[in-house]
Amino acid sequence: MLAGALLLAVVWVFLLRYVPSNAIQTIEGFVPGRDDLVRAFVPAAAWALLFLLVFGVLGGWFLAGRMLAPLRRITAATREAANGSLSHRIELEGSRDEFRELADAFDAMLAQLEAHVAEQRRFAANASHELRTPLAISQTLLDVARNDPNRDAEALVERLSAVNARAIELTEALLVLSRAEQQSFASERVDLSLVAEEAAETLLPLAERRGITLETSGEIAFAAGSPALLLQLTTNLVHNAIVHNLDGGTVEVGTSMRAGWAVLTVENTGDRLDPALVETLTEPFRRGTERIRGDHAGVGLGLAIVKSIVRAHGGTLALAPRDAGGLRAVVSLPA
């Protein structure tokens, strides 16, 4: 309507105002004047503008409905997600335009949120179960001691001390895992070769008690990250390699630089592992029961902590069974 009105105004300003108001009589007839042209042109222009109005309203309503239909689906999915239903997906069909890209991105976000919430619920349930176990054992020991006044107090203290130490170990592991997932650390320049040597030196007595040969080698490999968390990562990998090993076995720790990545490799001997089992070892509280020994077995969070620390540093963790038996863990961190 506005464009039509402007076009008529242009015709008036640049054309009609130069035409005489009255008709001009000539030998061959007469030339219509401005008034004649206006009387002939105004009704046709009015009908044209009326048609533009109707066509614009109906066409705009139809096009707006077609254009906004995907937004209504996205809005409905957003409301369902706000109400706690994360399983709903938009699955918008049609050409890959801006609405399709928005819907696909929203579906991907919902999938990640659903997986994250499920993982958090599973982790909370497992953590509650693991924390409840030492508390229940402590309560049982205290009840038995209360009902048996002649019970050996020293043995009771030792049992309670062991149970309490395991609860503390589990709690500290949970705190480290939470800190890694929140990425609440200052990034520094860390040499993985020195971190590997420190972790190996700390765990050398445990390896010697088990008759396991612990070897470290490799080149200087600088990575950006938290020295404390990277030491925790390396210690967990080496501890895991020592505990889940054969008597008289070996553990090899190496560092290297590969195309802008600082790489830490930990390999150990042991039984042949099922690749399907290896894929689940980084899940919290998931233990390979067929290869765990009773002492120093940990709380089932070692590799879960490693995975979280690696992810917080923007790196990758690859676990693979060795052909000769045992496990190979490769950590790649941005140099």
N, C-alpha and C positions, 0 to 999 in steps of 0.2 A: 504493500500500500504506500509506504513512504517513497519507494523508488518510482512508482507510477506518478505520485503527486509531484515529485521533483522533475520528472520528465515533462509533465504538462506545464510546469512553471518555466522550464527552459524554452518550450515551444512559445509560450506567451511572451517571455522577455525578449527572445532573439528573433521572433518571426511575426507573431500576430500584431504586436504593437506598431509595426511598420506598415500594416495594411490600413487603408482609410476606413473610417467607420461606415460610411454609406457606400452603396454600390455605384459603380461608374458606368454610365451609358456609353456604348461605343457603336460604330457602324455595324459591326457583325453581331451585336447583342449587348450584354452588360457583364462586367466583372464583379463578382460578389464582394461585398464589403466585410469588414471585421464582424459586424453584428450578424451577418448571414452565416459566416463561418462558425461563430460561437454557437448560434442556434442549432446548426447542423452537427457540431462536434461534441457539445457538452453531453447530450444523452448517451451517445456512444461511449464517451470516456467514463461516464458514471456507471454504465453497465460493465465496462471492462474492470473498473476498480472494484465493483461489487463481486465480480467473478474472482478477482485476485484475493479478495477478503475471504470468500468461502473456500476457495482452493487452498489458501494459506493456512486457514484454521484446520480444515480437515486433513490436509497433507501434513501439516506440522504435528497434529495430534497423532496421526498414524506413525510418522517417522520417529517421534519422541517415544511412543510406546515400544516400537521395535528397538530403538537404541537403548532404552532404559530397562528393558526386560532382563538382560544379564545382571544389571545392578540390583534388581529386585531379588534375583537368585542369590547373589553374593550377600546381600543384606540379610536374607533369611538364614543363610549358613552362618553368618556372623552372630545372629541372635541365638542360634542353636549352640554355637561354641561358647557364647557367654553364659548359657544355662548349664554348661558342663558336658554337652554332647560333642566330643571331639571325633567321633567316628563318621560323621556326615561329610560328604564330599560334594562339591558343586558339579564337577565333571561337565563343564560347559563344552558343547559341541559347536561346530561351525569353523569358519576361517580363523586363522591365527592373527587376530587383530589385538588391539590394546586390551579389550575386555577379556579375550581368551587368555592372554598372558597374565592378566591380573587374577583371573579365576584359577589358573594353573599354579601361580605362585601362592595363592591362598590355600589351595589343596595341599601343596607341598609343606606349607607352614603347619597346617592342621595335622598332617602325618607326623611331622617331627615333634609337635607338641604331644600328640597321643603316645608316641613311642617314649618320649621323655617322662611323661606322667606315669606310664606303666612301669618304666624302669625305676622311677623314684618310689612308687608304691611297693614294688618288689624288693627294692633295697631296704625300705623302712621295715617291711615285714621280716626280712632276713636279719636285719640288725637287731630288731626287737627280740627275735628268737635267740640270736647268739648272745645278746646281753642278759637275757633271762636265764640262760643255762648256768653261768657261774653264780648268779644270785641264788638260784634254786639249790645248787650244790652247797653253798655256804649256809643257807637256811636249814638244809637237811643235816649238815654236820653239827650245827648249833643245837638242833632239836635232839639229836642222838646224844650229844654231850650233856644236855640238860636232863635227859632221862637216865643217864648212866653216870652217876657221880664218880665212879671208879675208873672212868676212861682216862687213857694216857693223855695228859694235857699237852705234852710236847708234840706228840703225833698230830693232835688236833690243830695245834698252831701251825705246824708245817703244812698240813693239808689246806688250811685256810689261807696261808701265805701263798701257796701255789695257785689256788683258785683266784685270789685277789690279784696276783701278778698277771694272770691271763686276762682278767677283766680290764686291768689297766692297759695292757698291750692292745686289746681290742679297741678300747676307747681312744687311745693315741692314734691307732690306725685310722679310725673313723675321722678324727680331727685332721690328719694329714690329707685324707681323701677329700674332705670338704674344702680344705684350703686350696688344694690343687684345682678342684672344679670351679672355685670362685676366682681363680687366677689373681689372688691377692698377694702378689709378690713383686719385688723390684727386680728388673732384668739387669744382669751383669755379664761380663765376658768370662766364660768358664772353660777351662781346659779339661776335656773329658778324660784325657789320659791320666791326669793327676787325680781326678775323682775316682777313676777305676783303681788306681794304686791304693788310695785311701780305703776304699771299700774292701779290697782284697786283704789289706793289712788288718783291718778290723775283724774280718771273718776267718782269718788264717787259723786261729786256735780251733774253731769249730771244724774246719776242713781237716786239720791234723788229727783231731779226735776220731774222725770217721775214716782216716787213712786215704783221704782224697787229695790229689795233686791239684793245686791252684796256681795257674799261670796267667800272667798279664803281659801283654805286648802291644805294639802299635805305635803310631805316630801322634804328634801333637794335633789335637782336634778341638778347636775353639767353637763353642756354641753360646748363644745368647739365652740367658735364663737365670733361674734362682740357684745359687750354689747349694743351698740346703736341700731343695727339692730334687735337684739332679743327683746329689749324693744319696738321697733316699731312694731314688729310682734305681741307681746302680747297686746299692746295697740289697735292695729287694730282689733284683735279678740274680745277683751272685748267691744270696742266701737261698733262693729257690733252687738254683743249680746245685748247691751243696746238699740240701736236704733231700731233694728228689734225685738221688744218684745211686750208683752201685758202690758197694764196699770196694775200696781201692780204685775208684774211678777217677776221672779228671774233669776239671772245669777250666775253660779257656776264655779269657777276657781280652778283647782287642778293640782298638780305636783306629779310625782312619778318616780321611777326607775324600768325599766323592761329589764332584760337581756342585760345590757350594753347600754341601750338607756335611755335618759332623756325625759320624756313624759310630755307635757303640754296639759291639757284638759279644754275646755271652752264649757259650755252648757247653753242654755237659753230656757225659755218658749216661746210660741208663737203659731201661727197657724200651722196646719199640712202642711207639704211641700211635693211637688211632687219630688220624687227621680230624675227624669229627669231634673228638674230645679236646684236641688242641684249640679248636675254634671257640670253645666255651670257657677256656681257662681264665680269660680276662674279666668274666662276669663276677660281681661281688659274691663272696662266700661259696664260689664254685670250686670244689676241690677234686683233684684226680685221685680218688680214694685208693685206686689200685697201686699208686706209686708213692703214697705218703707214709712216712715212718712216724712212730708215736711221739718221739721227742723233737722239739724245735719245729713242729709241723706248721706253726703259724696259725692265723685266725681266718684264713681264706680270703684275705684282702690284698695280698702281696702284688699279684699281677694286676688287680683292679686299680691299685694305687699307681702302678707303673703306667697303665693306660691313661689314667686321668692326668698324670704329670706330663706325659708325652703330648696329649691333646692340648693341655694348657700352654705348652711351649710351641704349638704349631707344627709338631713333628708327626712321625708315623711309627707304629710298632708292628713288627711282623714276627709271628711265631710259627715255627715249622718243625715237624719231627725230623730227626736225623735218620738217614738210611741205616746207620749202624746202631741206632737206638739213642734215646735221649732227646733233648730239645735244643733248638737254636732260636735265640731271641735277638732281633736286629732293631735297634732304635736309631732313627734318623732325625736329627734336629737341624734347624736352619743355622748355618755357620755365622 
